[in-house]
C-alpha cells in the first residue's frame, strides 16, 4: 500500500464516520459508490451541513460549485485527498 493509498483510506474512514453520524446509516454500508443524494436521501440542507462538517474536520474549504459536483463518497474522498495538504 502506497502512502497515497494509506492517506485515502484515512480520509475514507473519517468521511464514513461523518456520514454514519450525520445520516444515521450503518458504517458497514458506506462504500465509494454510495450516492449522497439518492442513496442517503439527503436534501439540500443535509448536504450543506455535511459539507460544513467536512470542511471543519479536514480544515479545507469546499466551494459551493465544487460541492454540487460531489455525489458519491468516493468523489468526496478524492476531492479532499486532492485539496488538503499532507
Number of C-alpha atoms within 10 A of each C-alpha: 5 7 8 11 11 11 14 18 14 14 18 22 15 16 23 22 16 17 21 16 12 14 16 10 14 12 14 8 9 19 13 14 12 16 18 20 15 11 11 14 12 15 11 11 9 16 19 15 12 19 20 15 16 20 14 11 12 17 12 14 16 16 9 10 8 10 16 13 10 18 17 18 20 19 17 21 23 16 15 22 20 11 13 11 9 7
